[in-house]
Each structure stands twice: as C-alpha cells, then as structure tokens.
Amino acid sequence: MGDKTRDMATGGDAIGIFDSGVGGLTVLHALLEALPHEDLVYLGDTGRYPYGTKSAETVTRYSIENVDFLIAKGIKLLVVACNTASSVALEALAARYPVPVVGVIEPGARAAAARNRNGRVGVIGTEATIASGAYTAALRALQPGLEIYTRPCPLLVATYLATLQKSGIDTLVLGCTHYPLLKAVIARVMGERVALVDSAEETARAVAELLAARGLARRQGAGSTSFFVTDVPDRFIRIGQRFLGARLESAVRIER
C-alpha cells in the first residue's frame, strides 16, 4: 500500500498501457516506433476479454482495476489502448488518477477531421464503442457539419464494409485496435479514394506531443518493455510475436 501511494503521489518514469487483450499491442508497437527511449508497461486483461460486449459499468470497473496495477508500477502517463474503454471509462480514469490519460478516440477523431475532404467520415468499431457515440461526439465537436457513418463490426470486418463504401465517405476511422492488423484488407475493400485513420499511430503521435509539451519525454537511452496478462500468457505471447517479434519474449500473469 505504501509503494502504491508513493507512486501515485510522485509519479514514475514509465508509460502504462492497457487493453482487454492483444489488440492494444498495435498501440504499443506504434509507441515503440515513436518513442524508443521510453519504458513501457503493458497490461492485457486477457482473462476478461472481450470488453466490446460488456456494460459500461463493467468496463469502467475493469479499467480502474487495470490502472491501479499500472499506477503501482510507477507510471508518468497512461494510455488506454482500448476503444471500448476509451469510449466509456476515460473521464472516470482522468478524474481518478494524477497522471495524464490518453485514449485512442480523440487522436483518431482529430486525424479524421483533418484528412476529410467531402464532409463524410466512417467509423468502424466494437458494439460498445459504436453504441457509446464517443467517436461521433468527438468528430462533431471538431466539425459540427460532418456526416458520420458508424458500423459495429466483429473481426471479420471486411464483410461489413459494403454499405460504408456506398455512402461516399472519403475517410474511415479504424475504431478498434485489432483493425490495423487488417489494414491491407480494409484498404483493398474500401478502395484508394478512402483514407484510413489508424488510431494506434495517431495515439502514439498524441502521446509523443503530450510528453514533449509537459517536459516528460526521455531523450536518450534504450527503453524497456514489460508485459503483464490476467490469463495464461502462452496465447498472448504467440499472437503478440506476430507483430512485435522478439520484443515480446515473455509475459507475467497477475491474479485477479
């Protein structure tokens, strides 16, 4: 308890990231590329995956438990690398903890508003993310006149894109951290006229800007990365190595 209180009072030197499973590793990968000097601590709540079909109250409770763990590890900034948690729990987390909190929705919305040319933006995500209206609210705050087309899509996302393609959008937000892994397929289905907004890349860019603005960025040294999960780590490691390679050698299971 003493260690946790001290970390919350003084902060730490790592960036904490959590997701419901492996999808947030796309955000972690983007952070590794953008911020090679930073220490990263990743928690995948694999024992309670998926979040996308759970209630807002349940997702918020899970998110608080995840962040309590990361705060105890000593972090200076929190990344909610989960669209569902970002859409329903971000305000509660920002109010509860003494570190900057970055979600994946606002960076993606800003990029979509900036790239859009014809006033029509599409968003794909989990049921909970789409139902929350978080992307719609963020986009409308940036450009009130936008036409916004949203679709809840499971991982077999390509079969759900036909109606979005017919809507005439020229920008599509990949509103789930798994979707960047399917970017090539989505790009092929949507065609070259539709710009894809990768929330993982945009979130990493937002984190880098925030660290620099607050004087929290590390300028030298090789950063370290540690991984924690809430279920047996074997599957997490096997899947994670497909896009992190040797950077993901092991993960520690924590008990819930």
C-alpha positions as CSV (number, residue, x, y, z in Angstrom):
1,M,0.0,0.0,0.0
2,G,2.8,2.4,0.8
3,D,4.5,1.8,-2.5
4,K,1.3,2.4,-4.4
5,T,0.6,5.6,-2.5
6,R,4.1,6.9,-3.2
7,D,3.9,6.2,-6.9
8,M,0.5,7.9,-7.1
9,A,1.9,11.0,-5.3
10,T,5.2,11.4,-7.1
11,G,4.6,9.6,-10.4
12,G,7.1,7.3,-12.2
13,D,9.1,7.2,-15.3
14,A,7.2,4.6,-17.5
15,I,4.3,4.8,-19.8
16,G,1.5,2.5,-18.8
17,I,-0.8,0.9,-21.5
18,F,-3.7,-1.4,-21.1
19,D,-6.2,-3.2,-23.3
20,S,-8.6,-6.0,-23.0
21,G,-6.3,-8.3,-24.8
22,V,-3.7,-8.3,-27.6
23,G,-5.2,-5.6,-29.8
24,G,-3.6,-2.8,-27.8
25,L,-0.2,-4.2,-28.9
26,T,-0.8,-2.3,-32.1
27,V,-0.7,0.9,-30.0
28,L,2.3,-0.4,-28.1
29,H,4.1,-1.1,-31.4
30,A,3.4,2.5,-32.6
31,L,4.7,3.8,-29.3
32,L,7.9,1.8,-29.6
33,E,8.5,3.3,-33.0
34,A,7.7,6.9,-32.0
35,L,9.3,6.8,-28.5
36,P,12.3,4.4,-28.5
37,H,13.8,5.9,-25.3
38,E,10.7,5.3,-23.1
39,D,10.0,2.5,-20.7
40,L,6.6,0.8,-21.5
41,V,4.5,-1.3,-19.2
42,Y,1.6,-3.2,-20.9
43,L,-1.3,-4.9,-19.3
44,G,-3.5,-7.2,-21.4
45,D,-6.7,-8.1,-19.5
46,T,-6.9,-11.4,-21.3
47,G,-8.8,-13.1,-18.6
48,R,-11.8,-10.9,-19.1
49,Y,-11.6,-10.3,-22.9
50,P,-13.6,-9.1,-24.8
51,Y,-14.8,-5.7,-23.4
52,G,-16.8,-4.8,-26.5
53,T,-19.9,-6.7,-25.4
54,K,-19.9,-5.7,-21.8
55,S,-21.7,-2.9,-20.0
56,A,-20.2,0.5,-19.5
57,E,-20.2,-0.1,-15.7
58,T,-18.3,-3.3,-16.0
59,V,-15.8,-1.9,-18.5
60,T,-15.2,1.1,-16.1
61,R,-14.7,-1.2,-13.2
62,Y,-12.2,-3.4,-15.1
63,S,-10.4,-0.3,-16.3
64,I,-10.0,1.1,-12.8
65,E,-8.5,-2.2,-11.6
66,N,-6.1,-2.3,-14.6
67,V,-4.9,1.3,-13.9
68,D,-4.5,0.6,-10.2
69,F,-2.0,-2.1,-11.2
70,L,-0.1,0.2,-13.6
71,I,0.0,3.1,-11.2
72,A,1.6,0.8,-8.7
73,K,4.3,0.1,-11.3
74,G,5.2,3.7,-11.4
75,I,3.9,5.4,-14.5
76,K,4.1,9.1,-15.7
77,L,1.4,8.7,-18.3
78,L,-1.5,6.3,-19.0
79,V,-2.6,5.1,-22.5
80,V,-6.0,3.5,-22.7
81,A,-5.2,1.3,-25.7
82,C,-8.8,0.1,-26.0
83,N,-11.5,1.8,-27.9
84,T,-14.2,0.4,-25.8
85,A,-12.6,1.5,-22.5
86,S,-11.7,4.9,-24.1
87,S,-15.3,5.4,-25.1
88,V,-16.9,4.7,-21.7
89,A,-14.3,5.0,-19.0
90,L,-11.8,7.7,-20.0
91,E,-13.4,10.5,-18.0
92,A,-13.6,8.4,-14.8
93,L,-9.9,7.4,-15.2
94,A,-8.8,11.0,-15.9
95,A,-10.6,12.2,-12.8
96,R,-9.3,9.4,-10.6
97,Y,-5.6,9.4,-11.3
98,P,-2.8,12.0,-11.0
99,V,-1.2,11.2,-14.4
100,P,-2.1,12.4,-17.9
101,V,-4.5,10.0,-19.6
102,V,-4.6,9.4,-23.3
103,G,-7.3,7.4,-25.0
104,V,-7.5,6.2,-28.6
105,I,-10.6,8.0,-29.7
106,E,-9.7,11.7,-29.6
107,P,-6.5,11.3,-31.6
108,G,-8.3,9.2,-34.3
109,A,-11.1,11.7,-34.5
110,R,-8.7,14.7,-34.9
111,A,-6.9,12.9,-37.7
112,A,-10.1,12.0,-39.5
113,A,-11.4,15.6,-39.3
114,A,-8.1,16.9,-40.6
115,R,-7.9,14.5,-43.6
116,N,-11.6,14.5,-44.6
117,R,-12.4,16.5,-47.7
118,N,-16.0,15.7,-48.6
119,G,-17.7,16.0,-45.2
120,R,-18.3,12.3,-44.8
121,V,-16.5,10.1,-42.3
122,G,-17.0,6.5,-41.5
123,V,-16.2,4.8,-38.2
124,I,-16.0,1.0,-37.5
125,G,-15.6,-0.5,-34.0
126,T,-17.0,-2.8,-31.4
127,E,-20.7,-2.7,-30.4
128,A,-19.8,-0.9,-27.2
129,T,-17.6,1.7,-28.9
130,I,-20.2,2.5,-31.6
131,A,-23.1,2.5,-29.1
132,S,-21.4,4.9,-26.9
133,G,-21.3,7.6,-29.6
134,A,-17.9,8.6,-28.5
135,Y,-16.4,8.9,-32.0
136,T,-19.5,10.8,-33.2
137,A,-19.3,13.3,-30.3
138,A,-15.6,13.8,-30.8
139,L,-15.9,14.3,-34.6
140,R,-18.9,16.7,-34.2
141,A,-17.0,18.8,-31.6
142,L,-14.3,19.2,-34.2
143,Q,-16.5,19.7,-37.3
144,P,-20.2,20.0,-36.5
145,G,-21.4,19.6,-40.1
146,L,-19.8,16.2,-40.7
147,E,-21.9,13.3,-42.0
148,I,-20.8,10.4,-39.8
149,Y,-21.5,6.8,-40.7
150,T,-20.8,4.2,-38.0
151,R,-20.8,0.4,-38.1
152,P,-20.3,-2.1,-35.3
153,C,-18.1,-4.8,-36.8
154,P,-16.6,-8.0,-35.5
155,L,-13.1,-9.1,-36.5
156,L,-14.4,-10.4,-39.9
157,V,-14.7,-6.7,-40.7
158,A,-14.5,-6.8,-44.5
159,T,-18.0,-8.3,-44.9
160,Y,-19.5,-5.3,-43.1
161,L,-17.9,-2.6,-45.2
162,A,-20.1,-2.7,-48.3
163,T,-22.7,-0.1,-47.1
164,L,-19.9,2.2,-45.9
165,Q,-18.4,2.0,-49.3
166,K,-21.7,3.1,-50.9
167,S,-22.1,6.0,-48.5
168,G,-19.5,8.1,-50.3
169,I,-17.1,8.5,-47.3
170,D,-13.5,9.5,-48.1
171,T,-12.1,8.8,-44.6
172,L,-12.6,5.7,-42.4
173,V,-11.5,5.5,-38.7
174,L,-10.3,2.1,-37.7
175,G,-12.0,2.3,-34.3
176,C,-10.7,-0.9,-32.8
177,T,-7.1,-1.7,-32.0
178,H,-7.3,-5.0,-33.9
179,Y,-8.2,-3.3,-37.1
180,P,-4.7,-2.1,-38.0
181,L,-3.8,-5.7,-38.4
182,L,-6.4,-5.9,-41.2
183,K,-5.5,-2.6,-42.8
184,A,-4.4,-4.1,-46.1
185,V,-7.7,-6.0,-46.4
186,I,-9.8,-2.9,-45.4
187,A,-7.9,-0.7,-47.8
188,R,-8.5,-3.1,-50.7
189,V,-12.2,-3.3,-50.0
190,M,-12.7,0.4,-49.5
191,G,-10.5,1.5,-52.4
192,E,-7.8,4.0,-52.8
193,R,-10.1,7.0,-52.5
194,V,-10.8,6.3,-48.9
195,A,-8.1,7.4,-46.4
196,L,-7.8,5.0,-43.4
197,V,-7.1,6.6,-40.0
198,D,-5.0,4.2,-37.8
199,S,-5.9,5.0,-34.2
200,A,-2.8,3.3,-33.0
201,E,-0.5,5.6,-35.0
202,E,-2.5,8.7,-34.1
203,T,-2.4,7.8,-30.4
204,A,1.4,7.3,-30.4
205,R,1.7,10.7,-32.1
206,A,-0.6,12.3,-29.4
207,V,1.5,10.7,-26.6
208,A,4.7,12.0,-28.0
209,E,3.3,15.5,-28.3
210,L,2.0,15.5,-24.8
211,L,5.2,14.2,-23.3
212,A,7.2,16.9,-25.1
213,A,4.8,19.6,-24.1
214,R,5.0,18.7,-20.4
215,G,8.7,18.1,-20.4
216,L,8.3,14.4,-19.6
217,A,10.0,12.8,-22.6
218,R,13.2,10.8,-22.3
219,R,15.8,12.0,-24.8
220,Q,18.3,9.2,-24.5
221,G,18.9,5.6,-23.6
222,A,17.2,2.4,-24.7
223,G,13.7,2.0,-23.3
224,S,12.5,-1.3,-21.8
225,T,9.1,-3.0,-22.3
226,S,7.4,-5.4,-19.9
227,F,4.2,-7.3,-20.4
228,F,1.5,-8.5,-17.9
229,V,-1.7,-10.5,-18.5
230,T,-4.6,-11.7,-16.4
231,D,-4.7,-15.2,-18.0
232,V,-2.3,-17.9,-19.2
233,P,0.3,-15.9,-21.2
234,D,1.1,-18.5,-23.9
235,R,-1.6,-17.4,-26.4
236,F,-0.9,-13.8,-25.8
237,I,2.8,-14.3,-26.5
238,R,2.2,-16.4,-29.6
239,I,-0.2,-13.9,-31.2
240,G,1.8,-10.8,-30.0
241,Q,5.0,-12.1,-31.5
242,R,3.4,-11.9,-35.0
243,F,3.7,-8.1,-34.9
244,L,6.3,-7.5,-32.2
245,G,8.7,-10.3,-32.9
246,A,11.4,-10.8,-30.4
247,R,10.4,-7.7,-28.5
248,L,7.7,-9.9,-26.8
249,E,9.6,-12.8,-25.3
250,S,7.6,-13.3,-22.1
251,A,4.6,-12.0,-20.1
252,V,3.9,-12.3,-16.4
253,R,0.4,-13.5,-15.3
254,I,-1.2,-11.5,-12.5
255,E,-4.1,-12.7,-10.4
256,R,-7.5,-11.1,-10.3
